Amino acid sequence: MSDEDRQRWDARYAEGAYAQRNHPSALLANWQAMLPSGCALDIASGAGRNALFLAERGFEVWALDISSVALDRLRAVGNPLIHPVLCDLDAGLPPLPGKVEVIVKLRYLQLALVPALIERLVSGGVLICEVLLQEPATDVSATKAGPKDGRFRAAPGALRAVAAHLDILHSYEGDIVDPDGRSVHVAQLVGRRG
């Protein structure tokens, strides 16, 4: 990610972006009961709504993001189970201690990172992933959330393809409604490392 991108995300968080989005991802909330306990990675965590959700359930969480402003917001919560890590995920994963039981990668495209994430899972560990999905040309709607530029959205089938080595517990492509009422076109995957 360029310095320009880092500055853009820092500016968004400094202006209060996502301050009202304190609920966890619906996908994470729906699957949390079947997650193994232990340690977790929250990839592109932003201000940490999913990291906080996991920490409240006893996980030790490494929250990785490019925005120092977002991570400062997360640090201000003061949860000792959360370890904010400033990093550029476009350059790969930073050095982290050991393997983890759970990885959440929600609304951050970078599908090339998925194989490295799978390698970070312990046997029986779970990846929960959701990315914005390219919309059919006949269905581009101004009412749906997220960028309209296809470069920031996965092609149909791409998420499942990069996670093919996992035992797939859930796979879905289509529209969902976020807890805040926004309609979003996504690809979802929950998989367990065998």
VEXBA-756282 format. One record per residue (C-alpha): x, y, z; chain; residue in one letter; residue number from 1. Coordinates in steps of 0.25 Angstrom, whole numbers, m for minus. Each point is the difference from the previous one (the first is absolute). Layout:
BEGIN
site px=X&py=Y&pz=Z&cadena=A&residuo=A&num=NUM
...
//
This chain:
BEGIN
site px=0&py=0&pz=0&cadena=A&residuo=M&num=1
site px=5&py=14&pz=m3&cadena=A&residuo=S&num=2
site px=3&py=11&pz=10&cadena=A&residuo=D&num=3
site px=m12&py=7&pz=m7&cadena=A&residuo=E&num=4
site px=m9&py=m12&pz=4&cadena=A&residuo=D&num=5
site px=5&py=0&pz=14&cadena=A&residuo=R&num=6
site px=m2&py=15&pz=1&cadena=A&residuo=Q&num=7
site px=m14&py=m2&pz=m6&cadena=A&residuo=R&num=8
site px=m4&py=m10&pz=10&cadena=A&residuo=W&num=9
site px=6&py=8&pz=12&cadena=A&residuo=D&num=10
site px=m8&py=12&pz=m5&cadena=A&residuo=A&num=11
site px=m13&py=m8&pz=0&cadena=A&residuo=R&num=12
site px=2&py=m5&pz=14&cadena=A&residuo=Y&num=13
site px=4&py=13&pz=5&cadena=A&residuo=A&num=14
site px=m13&py=6&pz=m6&cadena=A&residuo=E&num=15
site px=m8&py=m11&pz=8&cadena=A&residuo=G&num=16
site px=m2&py=m10&pz=m11&cadena=A&residuo=A&num=17
site px=m7&py=m13&pz=5&cadena=A&residuo=Y&num=18
site px=m1&py=6&pz=14&cadena=A&residuo=A&num=19
site px=m15&py=m5&pz=1&cadena=A&residuo=Q&num=20
site px=4&py=m14&pz=m6&cadena=A&residuo=R&num=21
site px=3&py=m6&pz=14&cadena=A&residuo=N&num=22
site px=m8&py=m13&pz=m3&cadena=A&residuo=H&num=23
site px=8&py=m12&pz=m5&cadena=A&residuo=P&num=24
site px=m1&py=m6&pz=m14&cadena=A&residuo=S&num=25
site px=m13&py=m8&pz=m1&cadena=A&residuo=A&num=26
site px=8&py=m11&pz=m6&cadena=A&residuo=L&num=27
site px=10&py=m1&pz=12&cadena=A&residuo=L&num=28
site px=m12&py=2&pz=10&cadena=A&residuo=A&num=29
site px=m8&py=m12&pz=m7&cadena=A&residuo=N&num=30
site px=12&py=m9&pz=1&cadena=A&residuo=W&num=31
site px=7&py=4&pz=13&cadena=A&residuo=Q&num=32
site px=m7&py=m12&pz=8&cadena=A&residuo=A&num=33
site px=8&py=m10&pz=m8&cadena=A&residuo=M&num=34
site px=14&py=6&pz=0&cadena=A&residuo=L&num=35
site px=11&py=m6&pz=8&cadena=A&residuo=P&num=36
site px=5&py=8&pz=11&cadena=A&residuo=S&num=37
site px=14&py=6&pz=1&cadena=A&residuo=G&num=38
site px=7&py=11&pz=m9&cadena=A&residuo=C&num=39
site px=m5&py=7&pz=m12&cadena=A&residuo=A&num=40
site px=4&py=10&pz=m11&cadena=A&residuo=L&num=41
site px=m9&py=11&pz=m4&cadena=A&residuo=D&num=42
site px=5&py=4&pz=m14&cadena=A&residuo=I&num=43
site px=m2&py=14&pz=m4&cadena=A&residuo=A&num=44
site px=m7&py=2&pz=13&cadena=A&residuo=S&num=45
site px=m3&py=15&pz=m1&cadena=A&residuo=G&num=46
site px=m4&py=5&pz=14&cadena=A&residuo=A&num=47
site px=m2&py=m14&pz=4&cadena=A&residuo=G&num=48
site px=m15&py=m3&pz=1&cadena=A&residuo=R&num=49
site px=3&py=m15&pz=m3&cadena=A&residuo=N&num=50
site px=13&py=0&pz=9&cadena=A&residuo=A&num=51
site px=m8&py=5&pz=11&cadena=A&residuo=L&num=52
site px=m11&py=m10&pz=m2&cadena=A&residuo=F&num=53
site px=10&py=m11&pz=0&cadena=A&residuo=L&num=54
site px=7&py=5&pz=12&cadena=A&residuo=A&num=55
site px=m13&py=1&pz=8&cadena=A&residuo=E&num=56
site px=m1&py=m15&pz=m2&cadena=A&residuo=R&num=57
site px=14&py=m3&pz=5&cadena=A&residuo=G&num=58
site px=8&py=0&pz=m12&cadena=A&residuo=F&num=59
site px=14&py=7&pz=0&cadena=A&residuo=E&num=60
site px=m1&py=8&pz=m13&cadena=A&residuo=V&num=61
site px=11&py=6&pz=m9&cadena=A&residuo=W&num=62
site px=m7&py=11&pz=m8&cadena=A&residuo=A&num=63
site px=7&py=4&pz=m12&cadena=A&residuo=L&num=64
site px=m2&py=13&pz=m8&cadena=A&residuo=D&num=65
site px=7&py=10&pz=m8&cadena=A&residuo=I&num=66
site px=m7&py=12&pz=7&cadena=A&residuo=S&num=67
site px=7&py=5&pz=12&cadena=A&residuo=S&num=68
site px=m12&py=8&pz=3&cadena=A&residuo=V&num=69
site px=m9&py=m12&pz=0&cadena=A&residuo=A&num=70
site px=9&py=m8&pz=9&cadena=A&residuo=L&num=71
site px=1&py=12&pz=10&cadena=A&residuo=D&num=72
site px=m15&py=0&pz=1&cadena=A&residuo=R&num=73
site px=1&py=m15&pz=3&cadena=A&residuo=L&num=74
site px=12&py=2&pz=10&cadena=A&residuo=R&num=75
site px=m9&py=10&pz=7&cadena=A&residuo=A&num=76
site px=m10&py=m11&pz=4&cadena=A&residuo=V&num=77
site px=11&py=m6&pz=9&cadena=A&residuo=G&num=78
site px=m3&py=m14&pz=m2&cadena=A&residuo=N&num=79
site px=12&py=m8&pz=4&cadena=A&residuo=P&num=80
site px=m3&py=m12&pz=m9&cadena=A&residuo=L&num=81
site px=1&py=9&pz=m12&cadena=A&residuo=I&num=82
site px=13&py=2&pz=m7&cadena=A&residuo=H&num=83
site px=m1&py=11&pz=m11&cadena=A&residuo=P&num=84
site px=11&py=m2&pz=m11&cadena=A&residuo=V&num=85
site px=3&py=11&pz=m10&cadena=A&residuo=L&num=86
site px=3&py=m6&pz=m13&cadena=A&residuo=C&num=87
site px=m2&py=0&pz=m15&cadena=A&residuo=D&num=88
site px=m7&py=m13&pz=m3&cadena=A&residuo=L&num=89
site px=3&py=2&pz=m15&cadena=A&residuo=D&num=90
site px=14&py=m3&pz=3&cadena=A&residuo=A&num=91
site px=m4&py=m13&pz=7&cadena=A&residuo=G&num=92
site px=m2&py=m4&pz=15&cadena=A&residuo=L&num=93
site px=9&py=6&pz=10&cadena=A&residuo=P&num=94
site px=8&py=m9&pz=10&cadena=A&residuo=P&num=95
site px=m10&py=m5&pz=10&cadena=A&residuo=L&num=96
site px=2&py=m10&pz=11&cadena=A&residuo=P&num=97
site px=m4&py=m14&pz=m4&cadena=A&residuo=G&num=98
site px=m13&py=m6&pz=m6&cadena=A&residuo=K&num=99
site px=m14&py=4&pz=4&cadena=A&residuo=V&num=100
site px=m14&py=m6&pz=1&cadena=A&residuo=E&num=101
site px=m8&py=10&pz=m7&cadena=A&residuo=V&num=102
site px=3&py=10&pz=m11&cadena=A&residuo=I&num=103
site px=m11&py=10&pz=m5&cadena=A&residuo=V&num=104
site px=2&py=8&pz=m13&cadena=A&residuo=K&num=105
site px=m12&py=8&pz=m2&cadena=A&residuo=L&num=106
site px=m2&py=10&pz=m11&cadena=A&residuo=R&num=107
site px=14&py=1&pz=m4&cadena=A&residuo=Y&num=108
site px=2&py=m6&pz=m14&cadena=A&residuo=L&num=109
site px=15&py=m4&pz=m1&cadena=A&residuo=Q&num=110
site px=m3&py=m15&pz=m4&cadena=A&residuo=L&num=111
site px=15&py=m2&pz=m2&cadena=A&residuo=A&num=112
site px=2&py=0&pz=15&cadena=A&residuo=L&num=113
site px=m10&py=m12&pz=2&cadena=A&residuo=V&num=114
site px=10&py=m11&pz=m1&cadena=A&residuo=P&num=115
site px=10&py=7&pz=10&cadena=A&residuo=A&num=116
site px=m12&py=1&pz=9&cadena=A&residuo=L&num=117
site px=m4&py=m15&pz=m1&cadena=A&residuo=I&num=118
site px=15&py=m3&pz=3&cadena=A&residuo=E&num=119
site px=m2&py=8&pz=13&cadena=A&residuo=R&num=120
site px=m11&py=m9&pz=5&cadena=A&residuo=L&num=121
site px=2&py=m11&pz=9&cadena=A&residuo=V&num=122
site px=m6&py=m13&pz=m4&cadena=A&residuo=S&num=123
site px=m15&py=1&pz=3&cadena=A&residuo=G&num=124
site px=1&py=15&pz=m1&cadena=A&residuo=G&num=125
site px=m11&py=9&pz=m7&cadena=A&residuo=V&num=126
site px=1&py=11&pz=m11&cadena=A&residuo=L&num=127
site px=m12&py=9&pz=m1&cadena=A&residuo=I&num=128
site px=1&py=8&pz=m12&cadena=A&residuo=C&num=129
site px=m10&py=10&pz=m7&cadena=A&residuo=E&num=130
site px=4&py=9&pz=m12&cadena=A&residuo=V&num=131
site px=m8&py=9&pz=m9&cadena=A&residuo=L&num=132
site px=m4&py=m7&pz=m12&cadena=A&residuo=L&num=133
site px=m1&py=5&pz=m14&cadena=A&residuo=Q&num=134
site px=m14&py=3&pz=m4&cadena=A&residuo=E&num=135
site px=m6&py=m5&pz=m13&cadena=A&residuo=P&num=136
site px=m1&py=12&pz=m10&cadena=A&residuo=A&num=137
site px=m15&py=m1&pz=0&cadena=A&residuo=T&num=138
site px=0&py=2&pz=15&cadena=A&residuo=D&num=139
site px=9&py=11&pz=3&cadena=A&residuo=V&num=140
site px=m8&py=8&pz=11&cadena=A&residuo=S&num=141
site px=3&py=13&pz=6&cadena=A&residuo=A&num=142
site px=m8&py=m4&pz=13&cadena=A&residuo=T&num=143
site px=11&py=m11&pz=3&cadena=A&residuo=K&num=144
site px=11&py=3&pz=9&cadena=A&residuo=A&num=145
site px=15&py=m1&pz=m4&cadena=A&residuo=G&num=146
site px=8&py=5&pz=m12&cadena=A&residuo=P&num=147
site px=m6&py=m1&pz=m14&cadena=A&residuo=K&num=148
site px=14&py=m2&pz=m6&cadena=A&residuo=D&num=149
site px=2&py=m15&pz=m3&cadena=A&residuo=G&num=150
site px=15&py=1&pz=4&cadena=A&residuo=R&num=151
site px=m4&py=0&pz=14&cadena=A&residuo=F&num=152
site px=m10&py=m12&pz=m1&cadena=A&residuo=R&num=153
site px=3&py=m15&pz=m2&cadena=A&residuo=A&num=154
site px=m4&py=m7&pz=m13&cadena=A&residuo=A&num=155
site px=m11&py=m11&pz=2&cadena=A&residuo=P&num=156
site px=7&py=m13&pz=5&cadena=A&residuo=G&num=157
site px=13&py=6&pz=4&cadena=A&residuo=A&num=158
site px=m1&py=0&pz=15&cadena=A&residuo=L&num=159
site px=m4&py=m15&pz=0&cadena=A&residuo=R&num=160
site px=11&py=m3&pz=m10&cadena=A&residuo=A&num=161
site px=11&py=6&pz=9&cadena=A&residuo=V&num=162
site px=m5&py=m8&pz=12&cadena=A&residuo=A&num=163
site px=m2&py=m13&pz=m7&cadena=A&residuo=A&num=164
site px=10&py=m7&pz=10&cadena=A&residuo=H&num=165
site px=m10&py=3&pz=11&cadena=A&residuo=L&num=166
site px=m11&py=m9&pz=5&cadena=A&residuo=D&num=167
site px=m12&py=10&pz=m5&cadena=A&residuo=I&num=168
site px=m10&py=1&pz=11&cadena=A&residuo=L&num=169
site px=m7&py=12&pz=m7&cadena=A&residuo=H&num=170
site px=0&py=7&pz=m13&cadena=A&residuo=S&num=171
site px=m9&py=10&pz=m6&cadena=A&residuo=Y&num=172
site px=0&py=10&pz=m11&cadena=A&residuo=E&num=173
site px=m11&py=11&pz=m1&cadena=A&residuo=G&num=174
site px=m7&py=11&pz=7&cadena=A&residuo=D&num=175
site px=m1&py=1&pz=16&cadena=A&residuo=I&num=176
site px=m5&py=11&pz=9&cadena=A&residuo=V&num=177
site px=10&py=6&pz=10&cadena=A&residuo=D&num=178
site px=m5&py=2&pz=14&cadena=A&residuo=P&num=179
site px=m1&py=15&pz=m3&cadena=A&residuo=D&num=180
site px=m10&py=m3&pz=m11&cadena=A&residuo=G&num=181
site px=10&py=2&pz=m12&cadena=A&residuo=R&num=182
site px=m1&py=m10&pz=m12&cadena=A&residuo=S&num=183
site px=13&py=m6&pz=m4&cadena=A&residuo=V&num=184
site px=4&py=m9&pz=m11&cadena=A&residuo=H&num=185
site px=11&py=m10&pz=6&cadena=A&residuo=V&num=186
site px=7&py=m13&pz=m1&cadena=A&residuo=A&num=187
site px=1&py=m7&pz=14&cadena=A&residuo=Q&num=188
site px=8&py=m12&pz=4&cadena=A&residuo=L&num=189
site px=2&py=m8&pz=13&cadena=A&residuo=V&num=190
site px=10&py=m11&pz=m1&cadena=A&residuo=G&num=191
site px=8&py=m9&pz=10&cadena=A&residuo=R&num=192
site px=14&py=m4&pz=m2&cadena=A&residuo=R&num=193
site px=0&py=m16&pz=0&cadena=A&residuo=G&num=194
//
